[in-house]
Amino acid sequence: MYSLAKYNLLKKSIVKVKRAELGYFPTKLHKLENLAKMYGVNIYIKRDDLTGFSTFGGNKIRKLEFLFGDILEQGAKYIFTYGATQSNHAMQTAIACRKYGLKPILYLIDVINEGREKPRANMLLDQVLGAEIKLIEMEASEEEFEAMYRAQDESQRYAEEISQNKNDYYLIPPGGASPKGTLGFVNGYLELKKQEFEQNINISDIFLATGTGGTLAGLTAANIFLNDDINLHGINVSHKDDSYLASTAELANDALSELGVEVGVKREDIKIDSSYVGEGYEIPSQAANQAIKIFAENEGIFLDPVYTGKAAAGLIDYLEKGKIEEGTDILFWHTGGTNALFAGPKILGDLLS
């Protein structure tokens, strides 16, 4: 049974953690009236696409608030992070760096052979922000995560080369998926529970996109610690092996340890569904593009082909197959990334056909 005492304990613990002010919170929670009528379920949306503080928000801002709290305390000058060429996280990290007068250094994996000659969307914004960009080309038969590890090794050497001491630089893992970053979504879950109470709704299921795992880890950590009965559905956006469950559970536990609490999240507590990945990360799928159109045409809300479109494809498929009981309250957590709609045909696929 859900524990209010544990909610209060978690809230008291998390407000003690140093945190930079980057976003506008709480983000709005509202009902999707038209989709609710279509599917016979009360569908709510959590608007983390509107986190701010720039025009381009998203779920990474929650993580970056806690990461930059740590960065500012350390006094680092050079901030390194990693992602694909259209990484929301990398772009938002560069934005946060500019707010605090720090140097963003982005290692971007060219997963779809995009290049840098005609930058679009996030790659364009990275350049406008003046970020130092290290483009990592995929080697033959190399997987995305292997290229990411290679980029991290290269960045460590470069960081040591340009810094006088180790406090001068800070390495943020892909997606901000560190214990500090994951606290952003432990806190996000607490924010949601307060809104749920204030709006007198009773959420049974949450659907969200999951990539590097930090968002899902934070939500799961809070969910398990509070003994809450909300079912989390992490809709996978890239191919992963079984180690993902264990590493995400470890991340959830490490985040709780940052708060001085223990609960023991297990790999079986991490709920993911890989049915909607399609061909792979940053590769469009017909189901995701159809979901984008459904949200746009019925609610005027934009999703993206890489993350939220695939998560929405999962949500809609669950509804159409009757996996969600009629009349229940469910939540779609909009994690942002709609600027991927401007990334070009390799990511958009048949969206306009």
C-alpha positions in Angstrom: 0.0 0.0 0.0 1.2 3.5 -0.9 3.0 5.1 2.1 2.5 8.9 2.8 5.2 8.6 5.5 7.7 7.4 2.9 6.7 10.2 0.6 7.4 12.7 3.2 10.8 11.1 4.0 11.8 11.1 0.4 10.7 14.7 0.0 12.7 15.8 3.0 15.8 13.9 1.8 15.7 15.2 -1.8 15.3 18.9 -1.0 18.7 18.7 0.8 20.5 17.8 -2.4 22.3 20.7 -4.2 20.5 21.5 -7.4 20.8 24.2 -10.1 17.7 26.0 -11.3 17.1 25.2 -14.9 13.5 24.3 -15.5 10.0 25.5 -14.7 8.4 23.0 -12.3 5.9 21.5 -11.7 5.2 20.7 -15.4 1.5 20.7 -16.3 -0.6 17.5 -15.9 -3.8 17.6 -17.9 -6.3 15.3 -19.5 -6.4 14.5 -23.2 -10.1 14.8 -23.7 -10.4 13.9 -27.3 -8.2 10.8 -27.0 -10.0 9.8 -23.8 -13.3 9.8 -25.8 -11.7 7.8 -28.6 -10.4 5.0 -26.3 -12.8 5.0 -23.4 -9.9 5.6 -20.9 -9.0 8.8 -19.0 -5.7 9.7 -20.6 -3.6 12.3 -18.9 -0.3 13.8 -20.1 2.7 15.0 -18.1 4.2 17.9 -20.1 7.9 17.5 -19.6 8.3 18.8 -23.1 7.6 22.2 -21.5 10.3 22.1 -18.8 12.1 25.1 -20.2 14.2 27.2 -19.5 14.9 27.5 -23.2 12.4 27.0 -26.0 13.5 23.4 -26.1 12.6 21.6 -22.9 12.4 17.9 -22.2 13.0 15.3 -19.5 16.8 15.8 -19.4 16.3 19.2 -17.7 15.2 17.4 -14.5 18.4 15.4 -14.5 20.6 18.3 -15.4 19.3 20.3 -12.4 20.9 17.8 -10.1 23.9 17.2 -12.2 24.7 20.9 -12.5 24.2 21.2 -8.7 27.1 18.8 -8.5 29.1 20.5 -11.3 28.8 24.0 -9.8 29.9 22.7 -6.3 32.9 21.0 -7.9 33.8 24.1 -9.9 34.3 22.3 -13.2 34.8 24.4 -16.4 34.7 21.8 -19.1 31.5 19.7 -19.3 31.6 16.5 -21.5 28.7 14.4 -22.5 27.7 11.9 -25.2 24.8 11.0 -27.4 23.7 10.5 -31.0 23.9 13.4 -33.4 20.4 14.4 -32.7 20.7 13.9 -28.9 18.3 15.9 -26.8 20.4 15.4 -23.8 23.6 16.7 -25.5 21.8 19.8 -26.7 20.2 20.5 -23.3 23.5 20.0 -21.6 25.0 22.7 -23.9 22.2 25.0 -23.0 22.8 24.5 -19.3 26.5 25.1 -19.8 25.8 28.4 -21.4 23.6 29.5 -18.6 26.4 29.0 -16.1 29.3 30.2 -18.4 30.8 26.7 -18.8 32.3 25.0 -21.9 30.2 22.2 -23.5 32.1 19.5 -25.3 29.8 17.0 -27.1 30.8 13.6 -28.4 28.1 12.7 -30.9 27.8 9.3 -32.5 26.7 9.4 -36.1 24.3 6.5 -35.9 22.5 7.3 -39.1 25.4 8.6 -41.1 24.1 12.2 -40.9 27.4 14.0 -41.1 27.8 17.7 -40.1 27.8 19.4 -43.5 24.1 20.4 -43.4 23.2 20.4 -39.7 19.5 20.3 -38.7 17.5 20.3 -35.5 19.7 19.5 -32.4 22.9 19.4 -34.4 22.1 22.9 -35.7 21.3 24.1 -32.1 24.5 22.6 -30.8 26.5 24.7 -33.3 24.5 27.9 -32.6 25.4 27.3 -28.9 29.0 27.2 -29.8 29.5 23.7 -28.4 32.7 21.9 -29.2 31.5 18.9 -31.2 33.5 15.7 -31.7 31.7 13.6 -34.3 32.2 9.9 -33.8 31.7 7.8 -36.9 30.4 4.3 -36.5 33.0 1.6 -37.5 32.0 -1.4 -39.6 29.8 -3.8 -37.7 30.0 -1.6 -34.6 27.0 -1.2 -32.3 25.9 2.2 -31.0 26.8 1.4 -27.4 30.3 0.3 -28.5 30.9 3.6 -30.3 29.6 5.3 -27.1 32.2 3.5 -25.0 34.9 4.5 -27.5 33.8 8.1 -27.3 33.9 8.0 -23.5 37.5 6.7 -23.6 38.5 9.4 -26.0 36.8 12.1 -24.0 38.7 11.1 -20.8 42.0 11.5 -22.5 41.0 14.9 -24.0 39.6 16.1 -20.6 43.0 15.3 -18.9 44.8 17.0 -21.8 43.0 20.4 -21.5 42.6 20.5 -17.7 45.0 21.4 -15.0 43.4 19.1 -12.5 40.5 16.6 -12.3 38.2 19.2 -10.8 38.3 21.2 -14.0 36.2 18.8 -16.0 33.0 16.8 -15.5 31.9 13.8 -17.5 28.1 13.4 -17.8 27.1 9.9 -19.0 24.8 9.5 -22.0 21.3 10.7 -21.2 22.4 12.0 -17.8 21.9 8.5 -16.5 24.0 8.7 -13.3 22.8 8.4 -9.7 22.8 12.3 -9.4 20.9 12.7 -12.7 18.4 9.9 -11.8 17.4 12.0 -8.7 15.6 14.3 -11.2 13.0 11.6 -11.8 12.7 10.4 -8.2 11.7 14.1 -7.6 9.5 14.0 -10.7 7.6 11.1 -9.3 7.0 13.0 -6.1 5.8 15.9 -8.1 3.3 13.7 -10.0 1.9 12.2 -6.8 1.2 15.7 -5.4 -0.6 16.6 -8.6 -2.5 13.3 -8.6 -3.8 14.1 -5.1 -4.6 17.7 -6.0 -6.6 16.8 -9.1 -8.3 13.8 -7.5 -7.2 11.3 -10.0 -6.0 7.7 -9.5 -3.4 6.8 -12.1 -3.1 3.0 -12.7 -0.5 3.0 -15.5 2.3 5.3 -16.8 3.8 5.0 -20.3 7.1 6.6 -21.1 10.0 6.3 -23.6 13.1 4.7 -22.2 16.6 5.1 -23.7 19.6 5.2 -21.4 17.4 4.3 -18.4 17.8 7.3 -16.1 14.2 8.4 -16.4 12.8 4.9 -15.9 15.2 4.2 -13.0 14.2 7.4 -11.1 10.5 6.7 -11.5 10.9 3.1 -10.6 13.0 3.9 -7.5 10.3 6.2 -6.1 7.5 3.8 -7.2 9.0 0.9 -5.3 10.1 2.9 -2.3 6.6 4.3 -1.8 5.0 0.9 -2.3 2.8 2.6 -5.0 0.5 0.5 -7.1 1.1 2.4 -10.4 2.3 0.2 -13.2 5.2 1.7 -15.1 5.6 0.8 -18.8 9.1 1.8 -20.2 8.7 1.6 -23.9 12.1 0.9 -25.4 13.4 3.1 -28.2 16.6 1.1 -29.0 17.7 -2.5 -29.0 19.2 -3.6 -25.7 20.3 -6.9 -24.1 19.2 -8.3 -20.7 21.9 -6.4 -18.9 19.8 -3.3 -19.3 17.4 -4.5 -16.6 20.1 -5.1 -14.1 21.9 -1.8 -14.8 18.7 0.2 -14.6 17.9 -1.4 -11.3 21.4 -0.6 -10.0 20.9 3.0 -11.1 17.6 3.2 -9.2 19.3 1.8 -6.0 22.3 4.1 -6.4 20.0 7.1 -6.7 18.2 6.2 -3.5 21.5 5.7 -1.8 22.3 9.4 -2.7 19.3 10.2 -0.4 20.4 7.9 2.4 17.5 5.5 1.9 17.5 1.8 0.9 14.8 -0.3 -0.8 16.4 -2.9 -3.0 15.1 -2.4 -6.5 15.5 -5.7 -8.4 15.9 -6.3 -12.1 12.4 -7.7 -12.3 11.1 -4.4 -11.0 12.2 -2.7 -14.2 9.3 -3.0 -16.6 10.2 -2.5 -20.3 8.5 -3.4 -23.5 10.7 -3.7 -26.6 7.9 -4.4 -29.0 7.9 -0.9 -30.5 11.6 -0.3 -31.2 11.3 -1.0 -34.9 14.6 -1.3 -36.7 16.5 0.6 -34.1 17.4 3.9 -32.5 16.8 7.0 -34.6 15.2 4.8 -37.2 11.6 5.7 -37.8 8.7 3.2 -37.5 5.3 3.2 -39.1 3.6 2.7 -35.7 5.5 5.6 -34.2 4.6 7.9 -37.1 1.0 6.9 -36.9 1.0 7.7 -33.2 2.5 11.1 -33.9 -0.3 11.9 -36.3 -3.0 10.7 -33.8 -1.7 13.0 -31.1 -1.3 15.9 -33.5 -4.6 15.6 -35.2 -6.7 14.9 -32.1 -4.9 17.0 -29.4 -2.6 19.4 -31.2 0.3 17.9 -29.3 3.6 17.1 -31.1 5.6 14.0 -30.5 8.9 12.9 -32.1 9.9 9.8 -34.1 12.8 8.8 -31.9 11.3 8.7 -28.4 7.8 9.8 -27.6 6.4 8.6 -30.9 7.5 5.0 -30.1 6.2 5.4 -26.5 2.8 6.6 -27.8 2.7 3.7 -30.3 3.0 1.4 -27.3 0.3 3.2 -25.4 -2.1 3.2 -28.3 -1.5 -0.5 -29.0 -2.2 -1.4 -25.4 -5.5 0.5 -25.6 -6.5 -1.0 -28.9 -5.8 -4.5 -27.6 -7.8 -3.9 -24.4 -4.8 -4.3 -22.1 -6.0 -1.2 -20.1 -9.3 -1.5 -18.3 -12.0 0.9 -19.5 -12.6 4.0 -17.5 -9.2 3.9 -15.7 -6.8 6.9 -15.3 -3.6 6.5 -17.2 -0.6 8.8 -17.9 1.6 9.5 -20.9 4.8 11.1 -19.7 5.8 13.4 -22.5 9.6 13.5 -22.3 10.2 16.1 -25.0 12.3 15.9 -28.2 9.8 17.3 -30.7 12.6 19.2 -32.4 13.5 15.9 -34.0 10.6 16.6 -36.3 13.1 19.0 -38.0 15.9 16.5 -38.3 15.3 15.4 -41.9 14.0 12.4 -43.8 16.3 9.8 -42.2 14.5 10.3 -38.9 11.1 11.3 -40.2 10.6 8.3 -42.5 7.1 8.2 -44.0 5.6 10.7 -41.6 4.3 12.9 -44.3 3.3 10.2 -46.8 
